[in-house]
Amino acid sequence: MARVRLGVAERRQELLRAAIGQIEERGVSAVRIADVANALGVSNALVLYHFSTKEKLVAAAFTYAAEDDLAHLRKLLGRRTTALRRLRAAVRWYAPTGQAKGWRLWIEGWAVALREPALRDVTRDLDRQWKAALTEVIAEGVAADEFRCPDPTGTALRLTALLDGLAVQMTAYPGAVSRARTQQWVDEALARELGLDHVEPRTIEPRTAKPRTAEPRTAGPRITEPQTVEPQTPDA
């Protein structure tokens, strides 16, 4: 059966999804252009036509994997309810017990980012967007007199640092921290940061741990690389 000719954007998305799968299976350091090509039954040249180096492919794959989570975060924070309810929903969803994203993928990415400038720029920008979104809703809650927080920026940093650290513990050392204890710590940390007198019972929104495989959604700002219309090659 002949392969279906895809447009430039569709082909890039197919390559990025394959790259995510190979990174999860092999790790960032071990994955090769050939692994991504073989997964799709295409040539190495086709992968390099769309992403000129492995480093650019990996950086774009991590950006692609994060898009859905960022869009969902903005959806939670944009609901028509109190800032406190929006913030609780976002923090509980982001927590490792809520499985907001494929934590194993991101832990691998953080480690490699120490040595790869392109990936470091990507992960730093994604981290900045998470913190900025939380900071904004915390400031809204303070302005509405829902809770007390003299330093919304610092609170957003401390909360995300706690959640990221717990994710490392739960992913790298299974059983080191129970889900129930992690949930309790997250709720208690949020209550302390906001000067609340009690911890609200948990209602966790279920999500899967894997990065998205569906086509990109239009909700929320995106962080994709600029798309350029390139001529199709015979392999495409």
VOZABA-63782 format. One record per residue: residue number from 1; x, y, z of N, C-alpha, C in turn. Coordinates in pm, 1 decimal, padded with zeros to 6 digits. Layout:
BEGIN
PT   pos        n_X        n_Y        n_Z       ca_X       ca_Y       ca_Z        c_X        c_Y        c_Z
PT   NUM          X          Y          Z          X          Y          Z          X          Y          Z
...
***
This chain:
BEGIN
PT   pos        n_X        n_Y        n_Z       ca_X       ca_Y       ca_Z        c_X        c_Y        c_Z
PT     1    00085.1   -00119.6    00000.0    00000.0    00000.0    00000.0    00088.5    00124.4    00000.0
PT     2    00058.4    00218.6   -00088.0    00138.8    00340.0   -00097.8    00117.7    00427.6    00025.0
PT     3    00225.2    00495.4    00066.9    00216.5    00584.9    00180.8    00138.4    00709.7    00141.9
PT     4    00059.1    00759.5    00234.5   -00017.6    00880.5    00210.8    00074.9    01001.0    00220.5
PT     5    00068.4    01088.1    00123.1    00151.2    01208.1    00124.3    00093.5    01306.7    00226.1
PT     6    00175.8    01348.7    00320.2    00132.0    01440.5    00424.6    00182.2    01581.3    00397.8
PT     7    00108.6    01679.8    00448.1    00155.1    01817.1    00441.3    00271.6    01837.5    00537.4
PT     8    00336.3    01952.0    00527.7    00453.2    01979.9    00610.6    00417.5    01973.9    00759.3
PT     9    00309.6    02041.7    00799.3    00271.4    02044.7    00940.8    00234.0    01905.5    00990.7
PT    10    00159.7    01831.6    00909.1    00119.3    01695.5    00948.6    00240.3    01604.1    00963.1
PT    11    00335.3    01617.0    00870.7    00454.8    01533.8    00877.2    00536.8    01566.3    01001.7
PT    12    00551.0    01693.3    01031.6    00626.0    01733.2    01151.9    00560.9    01675.4    01277.8
PT    13    00429.2    01682.3    01284.3    00359.4    01628.0    01401.1    00381.1    01477.3    01412.8
PT    14    00377.5    01407.1    01300.9    00400.9    01263.3    01301.9    00542.5    01232.5    01351.7
PT    15    00639.9    01308.5    01305.3    00777.6    01288.0    01348.1    00795.6    01319.5    01496.4
PT    16    00729.6    01423.5    01543.1    00741.4    01461.4    01684.1    00679.2    01356.2    01774.9
PT    17    00563.8    01303.3    01735.1    00502.0    01197.4    01815.8    00591.8    01074.0    01821.2
PT    18    00652.4    01040.5    01707.5    00743.7    00926.1    01705.4    00866.5    00953.6    01791.8
PT    19    00915.5    01075.4    01787.7    01032.4    01111.4    01868.1    01001.9    01099.4    02017.0
PT    20    00883.4    01143.5    02059.8    00844.7    01132.2    02200.0    00843.0    00985.8    02243.0
PT    21    00786.4    00901.3    02159.7    00781.4    00759.4    02192.1    00919.9    00698.5    02203.8
PT    22    01008.9    00736.4    02115.1    01144.8    00682.8    02119.4    01224.4    00737.3    02237.7
PT    23    01201.8    00863.6    02273.3    01269.0    00921.5    02390.0    01224.2    00850.0    02516.8
PT    24    01094.4    00822.3    02527.0    01043.2    00751.7    02644.9    01102.2    00611.0    02654.5
PT    25    01119.2    00547.3    02540.0    01168.3    00409.6    02538.1    01319.0    00400.0    02559.1
PT    26    01395.1    00491.2    02497.5    01540.2    00479.1    02495.3    01613.6    00582.6    02579.1
PT    27    01547.3    00695.2    02608.2    01615.4    00805.5    02674.7    01669.0    00904.2    02573.5
PT    28    01685.1    01029.9    02617.1    01729.0    01135.4    02525.3    01868.1    01107.0    02470.8
PT    29    01959.7    01066.6    02556.7    02098.4    01047.1    02514.3    02111.9    00934.3    02412.9
PT    30    02034.0    00828.5    02430.0    02049.6    00710.9    02344.2    01970.1    00718.6    02214.6
PT    31    01865.7    00796.2    02209.7    01780.0    00798.0    02091.4    01856.3    00855.9    01972.4
PT    32    01830.4    00800.5    01853.3    01897.2    00843.1    01731.1    01793.3    00885.3    01626.4
PT    33    01839.2    00962.7    01531.4    01753.1    00998.5    01418.4    01700.8    00871.6    01352.6
PT    34    01786.6    00771.5    01341.3    01747.3    00645.9    01276.7    01634.5    00576.5    01352.8
PT    35    01631.8    00588.9    01485.5    01525.4    00526.3    01563.9    01389.7    00588.2    01529.4
PT    36    01386.3    00718.8    01516.6    01261.6    00788.2    01481.8    01219.5    00751.0    01340.2
PT    37    01315.4    00748.5    01248.3    01284.6    00712.8    01109.6    01232.2    00569.6    01099.4
PT    38    01298.0    00477.3    01168.7    01256.0    00337.5    01163.4    01117.1    00316.7    01222.9
PT    39    01084.9    00393.8    01325.9    00953.8    00380.3    01389.7    00840.8    00412.8    01292.9
PT    40    00870.1    00498.4    01194.7    00767.9    00540.0    01098.4    00787.3    00476.0    00961.1
PT    41    00898.8    00405.8    00943.7    00925.7    00347.3    00812.8    00961.3    00450.1    00708.0
PT    42    01031.5    00557.1    00749.7    01074.7    00660.1    00655.7    01226.2    00667.5    00658.7
PT    43    01283.1    00749.9    00573.7    01428.3    00761.9    00565.8    01481.9    00859.6    00669.1
PT    44    01610.1    00842.7    00704.6    01676.6    00939.5    00792.0    01673.7    01079.2    00730.3
PT    45    01687.4    01082.6    00597.0    01691.1    01210.8    00526.7    01561.2    01288.9    00546.3
PT    46    01449.3    01217.9    00552.6    01322.5    01287.0    00572.3    01315.7    01351.7    00709.5
PT    47    01363.5    01280.2    00811.9    01365.6    01337.8    00946.8    01454.5    01461.2    00949.0
PT    48    01572.1    01450.8    00888.3    01665.8    01563.1    00887.1    01616.3    01678.3    00798.9
PT    49    01531.4    01648.5    00703.7    01472.9    01754.2    00620.9    01385.5    01846.6    00705.6
PT    50    01313.3    01789.0    00799.3    01225.1    01868.8    00885.0    01295.8    01920.7    01009.7
PT    51    01392.8    01844.7    01060.8    01467.4    01883.9    01181.1    01614.8    01856.6    01151.2
PT    52    01689.8    01959.7    01128.7    01824.7    01944.2    01073.3    01922.0    01871.7    01165.5
PT    53    01894.2    01867.7    01296.0    01981.4    01797.3    01389.5    01897.7    01721.9    01491.9
PT    54    01959.9    01625.8    01557.3    01891.3    01553.5    01664.1    01852.5    01649.0    01776.3
PT    55    01939.0    01744.5    01808.6    01912.4    01838.4    01917.3    01785.8    01919.9    01890.1
PT    56    01769.2    01963.0    01764.6    01649.4    02039.7    01730.2    01524.7    01951.9    01734.9
PT    57    01537.6    01826.7    01693.8    01424.7    01734.6    01699.7    01382.8    01710.8    01844.1
PT    58    01477.6    01687.0    01932.2    01446.2    01661.5    02073.2    01382.8    01784.2    02138.0
PT    59    01438.2    01902.2    02112.4    01382.4    02023.9    02170.9    01239.2    02045.9    02123.0
PT    60    01214.8    02024.2    01993.7    01079.3    02041.3    01940.3    00984.4    01936.5    01997.1
PT    61    01034.4    01814.9    02019.8    00950.0    01708.2    02075.4    00906.4    01741.4    02217.1
PT    62    00995.7    01795.9    02297.9    00958.6    01833.2    02433.7    00857.5    01947.9    02433.9
PT    63    00876.0    02043.5    02345.3    00778.4    02152.2    02333.0    00641.5    02096.9    02295.3
PT    64    00640.9    02006.6    02198.9    00515.7    01946.0    02152.1    00447.1    01869.2    02264.3
PT    65    00525.3    01795.0    02343.4    00468.2    01715.4    02451.8    00405.5    01802.6    02559.1
PT    66    00454.4    01925.8    02574.3    00405.0    02012.8    02681.4    00283.1    02094.5    02642.6
PT    67    00252.8    02103.8    02514.9    00147.3    02193.4    02469.4    00012.5    02162.5    02533.3
PT    68   -00023.3    02036.5    02537.6   -00153.4    01999.2    02592.3   -00164.7    02035.7    02739.7
PT    69   -00057.2    02010.7    02814.4   -00060.7    02041.8    02956.6   -00071.9    02191.9    02979.8
PT    70    00000.1    02270.9    02903.5   -00008.9    02415.8    02918.1   -00148.7    02465.5    02882.0
PT    71   -00206.3    02410.0    02776.7   -00341.8    02449.0    02738.6   -00441.1    02411.0    02847.7
PT    72   -00423.0    02291.6    02907.7   -00513.8    02248.7    03013.8   -00497.1    02334.3    03138.7
PT    73   -00374.2    02369.7    03169.9   -00351.0    02457.9    03285.2   -00424.6    02589.6    03266.9
PT    74   -00413.0    02647.6    03150.4   -00480.6    02775.2    03125.8   -00632.7    02758.8    03128.8
PT    75   -00680.4    02643.1    03087.0   -00824.0    02616.9    03094.2   -00870.6    02612.9    03239.1
PT    76   -00793.8    02544.6    03325.6   -00829.0    02538.7    03467.4   -00826.0    02677.0    03530.8
PT    77   -00722.9    02754.0    03498.7   -00707.7    02885.6    03560.5   -00802.8    02989.2    03500.5
PT    78   -00864.1    02957.4    03387.6   -00956.4    03051.2    03324.7   -01102.7    03026.3    03356.7
PT    79   -01131.2    02931.4    03444.6   -01269.9    02900.2    03478.2   -01336.9    03016.5    03551.3
PT    80   -01469.5    03018.8    03541.8   -01548.2    03124.0    03609.0   -01578.4    03081.2    03751.7
PT    81   -01479.0    03092.6    03835.3   -01495.7    03060.9    03977.2   -01391.2    03139.0    04054.6
PT    82   -01381.2    03116.5    04184.0   -01286.9    03193.1    04264.6   -01143.2    03158.4    04227.9
PT    83   -01054.7    03250.1    04257.5   -00913.0    03225.6    04232.1   -00863.6    03107.1    04314.6
PT    84   -00915.4    03093.4    04436.9   -00872.9    02984.2    04523.6   -00910.9    02848.8    04464.2
PT    85   -01031.8    02835.6    04413.3   -01073.8    02709.3    04352.6   -00992.4    02678.3    04227.2
PT    86   -00965.5    02780.6    04147.3   -00886.7    02759.7    04026.3   -00744.7    02716.4    04061.0
PT    87   -00688.9    02781.2    04162.4   -00551.9    02748.5    04201.2   -00542.9    02607.5    04257.4
PT    88   -00637.0    02569.3    04341.0   -00637.5    02433.8    04397.3   -00648.2    02329.3    04286.0
PT    89   -00737.3    02355.1    04192.0   -00755.1    02259.6    04082.5   -00626.4    02245.1    04002.0
PT    90   -00559.0    02356.7    03975.4   -00437.1    02353.6    03895.5   -00323.7    02282.1    03968.1
PT    91   -00306.0    02312.9    04096.2   -00196.8    02252.5    04172.4   -00219.3    02102.6    04190.0
PT    92   -00342.2    02061.7    04218.1   -00371.4    01919.3    04236.1   -00355.3    01842.9    04105.6
PT    93   -00389.5    01906.5    03995.4   -00374.1    01841.7    03865.3   -00227.3    01830.2    03826.6
PT    94   -00149.0    01933.3    03857.0   -00007.7    01934.8    03821.5    00073.9    01838.5    03907.2
PT    95    00028.3    01812.6    04029.2    00103.3    01727.7    04121.3    00130.4    01590.6    04060.6
PT    96    00238.6    01523.5    04103.7    00268.9    01390.5    04047.4    00157.3    01289.8    04068.1
PT    97    00074.6    01307.7    04171.1   -00039.2    01218.2    04192.0   -00150.1    01246.3    04091.9
PT    98   -00154.2    01369.7    04039.6   -00252.7    01404.0    03937.5   -00206.8    01366.9    03798.0
PT    99   -00077.8    01339.6    03781.1   -00020.9    01295.9    03654.3   -00049.7    01394.2    03541.7
PT   100   -00010.9    01519.0    03564.7   -00035.2    01620.9    03464.2    00046.6    01599.0    03337.6
PT   101    00159.6    01536.6    03349.8    00243.0    01513.7    03233.5    00325.2    01389.4    03255.8
PT   102    00392.4    01341.6    03149.0    00475.8    01223.0    03161.4    00601.7    01257.0    03238.9
PT   103    00597.1    01233.7    03369.9    00707.8    01278.8    03454.8    00840.0    01213.5    03417.1
PT   104    00839.5    01088.1    03377.0    00965.9    01023.0    03339.9    01030.3    01095.1    03221.4
PT   105    00948.9    01135.3    03126.0    00998.7    01208.8    03010.5    01065.1    01338.6    03053.8
PT   106    00999.8    01410.8    03145.0    01052.1    01541.1    03184.0    01174.0    01531.5    03274.4
PT   107    01179.9    01432.3    03359.5    01299.8    01413.6    03442.1    01420.1    01384.9    03352.4
PT   108    01397.5    01302.8    03252.3    01502.8    01275.4    03153.7    01544.7    01404.6    03084.0
PT   109    01446.8    01486.6    03047.1    01476.6    01612.5    02979.2    01553.9    01709.7    03065.2
PT   110    01516.1    01720.3    03193.0    01588.4    01810.1    03283.6    01734.8    01771.0    03294.6
PT   111    01761.8    01641.2    03303.6    01899.8    01594.8    03317.8    01982.2    01630.7    03194.3
PT   112    01926.7    01605.1    03076.4    01999.0    01633.1    02952.7    02013.7    01783.4    02930.5
PT   113    01917.8    01861.9    02977.4    01921.9    02007.2    02959.5    02043.6    02070.4    03026.4
PT   114    02101.7    02001.8    03123.5    02222.7    02053.3    03188.2    02338.7    02063.5    03089.2
PT   115    02334.0    01982.4    02981.6    02443.3    01979.2    02885.6    02403.7    02025.4    02745.6
PT   116    02273.6    02036.0    02720.7    02226.3    02072.8    02587.3    02157.3    02209.8    02590.8
PT   117    02223.4    02314.2    02539.6    02165.2    02449.1    02545.1    02027.3    02459.9    02480.6
PT   118    02005.5    02391.2    02367.4    01876.5    02402.1    02298.4    01764.1    02348.6    02385.4
PT   119    01784.8    02235.2    02448.4    01682.4    02177.6    02534.1    01667.8    02258.3    02663.0
PT   120    01777.8    02311.9    02711.5    01770.9    02395.5    02832.1    01683.1    02518.4    02807.3
PT   121    01696.3    02579.8    02691.6    01613.0    02696.1    02659.0    01465.3    02658.4    02657.1
PT   122    01434.1    02539.9    02602.3    01295.8    02494.4    02594.7    01238.7    02469.7    02733.7
PT   123    01309.7    02392.5    02815.4    01257.9    02359.5    02948.6    01248.3    02483.9    03036.7
PT   124    01342.4    02576.9    03021.9    01335.4    02701.0    03100.0    01212.4    02782.2    03062.2
PT   125    01182.9    02789.0    02932.3    01066.0    02865.6    02889.0    00936.1    02801.5    02936.5
PT   126    00928.4    02667.8    02929.5    00809.4    02598.1    02977.8    00790.6    02620.8    03128.0
PT   127    00900.2    02612.8    03202.9    00894.1    02635.5    03346.9    00848.3    02777.5    03377.2
PT   128    00898.0    02873.1    03300.3    00857.9    03012.6    03319.7    00708.4    03030.3    03296.2
PT   129    00655.2    02964.4    03194.2    00512.4    02978.5    03165.6    00426.2    02917.8    03276.1
PT   130    00467.5    02802.0    03332.3    00393.4    02743.6    03444.2    00389.2    02840.4    03562.1
PT   131    00504.7    02893.1    03598.0    00512.6    02981.9    03714.4    00435.3    03111.5    03691.4
PT   132    00444.9    03166.0    03569.3    00374.1    03290.6    03539.0    00222.8    03272.0    03550.0
PT   133    00172.2    03158.1    03502.8    00028.0    03132.6    03509.6   -00018.7    03121.3    03654.2
PT   134    00058.0    03050.9    03738.0    00020.8    03038.2    03879.0    00031.7    03172.5    03951.1
PT   135    00137.0    03247.6    03920.9    00155.8    03378.1    03984.1    00037.2    03469.4    03955.9
PT   136   -00011.0    03466.9    03833.9   -00122.1    03553.9    03795.1   -00248.5    03524.0    03874.9
PT   137   -00282.7    03396.7    03889.7   -00405.8    03363.6    03961.4   -00389.4    03386.3    04111.8
PT   138   -00269.4    03368.6    04164.7   -00245.6    03398.7    04306.3   -00265.3    03548.0    04330.3
PT   139   -00210.8    03630.5    04241.2   -00228.0    03775.7    04254.7   -00375.1    03814.1    04245.7
PT   140   -00451.4    03746.6    04161.0   -00595.3    03774.2    04151.9   -00664.9    03743.5    04284.2
PT   141   -00627.3    03632.6    04346.6   -00688.3    03596.4    04473.5   -00655.1    03693.2    04583.7
PT   142   -00532.5    03743.4    04582.9   -00493.3    03843.2    04682.4   -00574.0    03971.3    04662.3
PT   143   -00586.6    04014.9    04536.6   -00661.6    04137.1    04506.3   -00808.1    04124.5    04543.6
PT   144   -00862.8    04003.0    04533.5   -01003.2    03979.7    04568.5   -01020.8    03950.3    04717.4
PT   145   -00911.4    03955.6    04793.4   -00914.3    03931.5    04937.5   -00962.6    03790.3    04971.2
PT   146   -00928.3    03694.0    04885.1   -00965.1    03554.6    04911.4   -00866.4    03487.2    05005.7
PT   147   -00740.9    03530.6    04999.6   -00637.1    03475.3    05085.3   -00522.2    03575.0    05093.9
PT   148   -00424.4    03545.0    05177.6   -00310.2    03631.8    05198.9   -00186.2    03569.5    05136.1
PT   149   -00113.1    03651.1    05060.2    00011.3    03604.1    05000.0    00094.3    03726.8    04962.0
PT   150    00193.6    03761.7    05043.0    00272.9    03882.0    05015.7    00364.8    03869.1    04894.8
PT   151    00392.2    03749.0    04849.3    00486.9    03729.0    04739.8    00435.0    03620.6    04644.4
PT   152    00341.2    03653.7    04554.9    00286.5    03554.3    04461.5    00392.5    03485.5    04376.4
PT   153    00492.8    03560.3    04332.8    00597.4    03500.6    04250.5    00675.8    03396.1    04328.4
PT   154    00712.1    03428.6    04451.5    00784.5    03334.1    04534.9    00701.3    03211.1    04567.2
PT   155    00572.0    03232.1    04591.5    00483.1    03119.8    04620.2    00473.7    03025.2    04500.9
PT   156    00459.0    03080.7    04381.0    00452.3    02997.2    04260.8    00580.3    02916.3    04243.8
PT   157    00694.6    02977.1    04271.0    00822.3    02906.4    04257.9    00832.6    02793.5    04360.2
PT   158    00795.8    02822.4    04485.8    00806.8    02719.9    04589.5    00711.4    02603.6    04564.2
PT   159    00590.9    02634.7    04518.5    00494.3    02527.6    04492.1    00540.6    02437.2    04378.7
PT   160    00585.8    02496.3    04269.2    00629.7    02414.5    04157.1    00756.8    02336.6    04192.5
PT   161    00843.8    02397.1    04272.3    00964.5    02324.8    04314.3    00928.2    02203.1    04399.2
PT   162    00830.7    02219.2    04487.8    00785.0    02106.8    04569.7    00725.9    01997.1    04481.9
PT   163    00640.4    02035.1    04388.9    00574.9    01936.9    04303.5    00676.2    01864.7    04214.3
PT   164    00770.3    01940.4    04158.2    00872.9    01877.3    04074.5    00958.4    01781.2    04156.7
PT   165    00995.2    01822.6    04277.1    01076.7    01735.9    04362.0    01004.7    01608.9    04401.8
PT   166    00878.0    01620.0    04435.5    00799.6    01501.4    04469.8    00786.4    01409.0    04348.9
PT   167    00773.8    01468.5    04230.9    00764.6    01387.0    04109.8    00892.8    01306.5    04088.8
PT   168    01007.4    01367.5    04115.2    01134.0    01295.6    04102.7    01138.4    01178.4    04200.0
PT   169    01099.5    01201.5    04324.5    01100.9    01095.8    04424.9    01009.1    00979.7    04384.8
PT   170    00887.8    01012.8    04341.1    00790.8    00909.0    04309.1    00826.4    00833.6    04181.4
PT   171    00892.3    00902.4    04088.5    00926.4    00839.5    03961.5    01057.1    00760.5    03970.8
PT   172    01157.8    00820.9    04032.5    01288.4    00755.4    04039.8    01294.0    00647.3    04147.2
PT   173    01216.0    00665.2    04254.7    01219.7    00571.0    04366.9    01077.9    00526.5    04401.5
PT   174    01022.1    00437.1    04322.4    00884.6    00392.4    04347.6    00868.4    00341.9    04490.9
PT   175    00763.5    00389.8    04557.6    00736.6    00348.0    04693.7    00802.3    00434.5    04799.4
PT   176    00890.8    00527.4    04756.0    00958.3    00613.3    04854.0    00859.3    00704.5    04925.3
PT   177    00758.5    00750.2    04852.5    00654.7    00836.7    04908.5    00520.9    00784.9    04859.1
PT   178    00426.3    00767.5    04948.5    00294.5    00718.5    04907.8    00215.2    00829.3    04840.2
PT   179    00120.4    00788.8    04757.6    00033.7    00887.2    04692.7   -00045.3    00967.4    04794.8
PT   180   -00095.0    00900.7    04896.9   -00174.3    00970.6    04998.6   -00090.5    01075.2    05071.0
PT   181    00033.8    01038.4    05106.8    00120.0    01134.4    05175.9    00156.3    01251.1    05084.5
PT   182    00181.8    01221.6    04958.9    00213.7    01328.0    04864.1    00097.0    01423.9    04849.2
PT   183   -00023.6    01370.1    04836.9   -00142.2    01454.9    04825.0   -00158.3    01543.5    04947.8
PT   184   -00135.2    01486.6    05064.4   -00147.4    01562.9    05187.8   -00045.6    01676.9    05192.2
PT   185    00078.9    01647.0    05155.7    00183.1    01750.1    05157.4    00153.0    01863.6    05060.5
PT   186    00102.0    01829.9    04943.3    00070.4    01932.8    04844.5   -00039.2    02025.5    04896.9
PT   187   -00145.1    01968.4    04953.0   -00254.5    02050.3    05005.6   -00208.6    02135.5    05123.6
PT   188   -00126.6    02077.6    05209.8   -00078.0    02152.4    05325.1    00014.1    02267.3    05283.2
PT   189    00097.4    02242.2    05183.5    00186.9    02347.2    05134.9    00108.0    02463.2    05075.9
PT   190    00005.3    02432.0    04999.6   -00077.5    02537.4    04941.2   -00147.0    02617.5    05050.5
PT   191   -00200.1    02549.2    05150.6   -00267.4    02618.1    05260.9   -00171.0    02710.8    05334.3
PT   192   -00049.9    02664.9    05360.2    00048.8    02748.5    05428.8    00084.0    02871.4    05346.1
PT   193    00107.0    02851.6    05217.3    00147.4    02961.9    05131.0    00040.5    03070.5    05122.8
PT   194   -00085.5    03028.8    05131.0   -00195.8    03124.7    05114.9   -00253.7    03170.7    05248.4
PT   195   -00194.4    03127.8    05358.4   -00242.6    03169.3    05489.3   -00380.2    03116.1    05521.7
PT   196   -00412.6    02995.1    05472.7   -00543.6    02936.3    05497.4   -00542.4    02858.5    05628.0
PT   197   -00657.2    02849.0    05692.0   -00667.1    02781.7    05821.4   -00699.3    02633.8    05809.5
PT   198   -00736.9    02588.3    05688.3   -00775.9    02448.7    05673.4   -00735.3    02398.3    05535.7
PT   199   -00736.6    02268.7    05520.0   -00705.7    02204.3    05392.3   -00834.3    02144.9    05338.0
PT   200   -00871.9    02187.9    05218.2   -00996.7    02140.0    05157.4   -00980.7    01995.1    05112.0
PT   201   -01086.4    01911.8    05129.6   -01078.9    01772.6    05081.5   -01043.3    01768.5    04934.6
PT   202   -00970.0    01665.6    04894.7   -00921.7    01655.4    04757.8   -01027.9    01608.5    04660.6
PT   203   -01027.1    01668.4    04543.2   -01104.1    01617.3    04429.6   -01010.0    01623.7    04309.8
PT   204   -00953.2    01510.6    04273.0   -00850.9    01508.4    04169.1   -00914.2    01482.0    04034.1
PT   205   -00878.2    01563.0    03938.4   -00924.9    01541.9    03801.2   -00835.6    01438.8    03734.9
PT   206   -00889.1    01326.6    03686.8   -00803.6    01221.3    03630.7   -00743.1    01262.4    03498.0
PT   207   -00616.8    01222.7    03480.8   -00547.7    01239.2    03352.6   -00450.6    01125.9    03336.1
PT   208   -00409.6    01101.5    03214.2   -00310.4    00997.6    03190.8   -00171.7    01057.1    03203.2
PT   209   -00074.1    00969.6    03228.5    00062.3    01015.8    03249.9    00137.5    01040.3    03120.3
PT   210    00088.9    00988.6    03009.0    00164.7    00999.3    02885.1    00143.3    01134.8    02819.1
PT   211    00245.9    01183.5    02745.9    00225.8    01305.7    02668.3    00119.5    01280.6    02562.5
PT   212    00062.0    01386.0    02510.8   -00047.6    01373.0    02417.5   -00002.0    01311.5    02287.3
PT   213   -00093.9    01245.1    02222.9   -00067.2    01192.2    02090.1   -00168.2    01245.5    01989.1
PT   214   -00267.7    01319.3    02036.5   -00370.0    01372.7    01946.7   -00316.7    01496.8    01877.1
PT   215   -00389.8    01543.1    01779.0   -00351.8    01663.4    01708.1   -00358.5    01782.4    01802.8
PT   216   -00275.5    01887.1    01781.1   -00275.4    02001.9    01871.1   -00411.8    02067.3    01877.5
PT   217   -00448.5    02110.9    01998.7   -00574.0    02182.8    02014.3   -00549.7    02331.3    01994.8
PT   218   -00655.5    02405.0    01975.7   -00641.4    02547.8    01951.7   -00654.8    02628.4    02079.5
PT   219   -00691.5    02563.8    02191.8   -00714.0    02637.7    02316.0   -00582.6    02683.6    02374.1
PT   220   -00575.8    02812.5    02412.4   -00461.6    02862.8    02486.1   -00344.7    02895.8    02394.2
PT   221   -00255.8    02986.7    02440.8   -00137.2    03020.6    02362.9   -00050.1    02898.4    02342.2
PT   222    00021.8    02895.4    02232.5    00106.7    02782.8    02200.4    00253.1    02822.2    02209.6
PT   223    00338.1    02721.5    02217.3    00480.8    02746.3    02226.6    00553.6    02664.9    02121.5
PT   224    00489.3    02643.1    02008.8    00551.2    02563.7    01903.5    00652.4    02647.9    01828.5
PT   225    00745.5    02580.1    01764.3    00840.4    02650.2    01680.2    00767.1    02708.2    01560.2
PT   226    00817.3    02820.5    01505.2    00750.3    02878.4    01387.6    00744.2    02777.9    01274.5
PT   227    00628.1    02768.3    01213.0    00609.6    02675.1    01101.7    00643.9    02747.2    00971.6
PT   228    00723.9    02685.2    00888.0    00754.8    02739.3    00758.0    00711.0    02641.6    00652.1
PT   229    00655.5    02691.8    00546.8    00610.2    02604.9    00439.5    00729.8    02568.6    00355.6
PT   230    00763.8    02440.4    00355.1    00881.2    02392.6    00282.9    00834.6    02303.3    00168.5
PT   231    00913.8    02299.6    00061.8    00875.2    02210.4   -00051.2    00880.5    02065.6   -00008.1
PT   232    00784.7    01985.3   -00055.4    00780.3    01844.2   -00022.6    00892.7    01769.1   -00095.7
PT   233    00950.2    01675.7   -00026.9    01050.6    01589.9   -00089.8    00981.9    01464.9   -00140.3
PT   234    01048.6    01388.5   -00225.4    00986.9    01263.1   -00274.9    00951.7    01168.0   -00164.8
PT   235    01024.2    01171.4   -00049.6    00995.8    01079.4    00059.5    00868.1    01112.7    00133.3
PT   236    00829.5    01244.2    00133.3    00714.9    01286.4    00211.4    00588.2    01226.4    00159.8
***
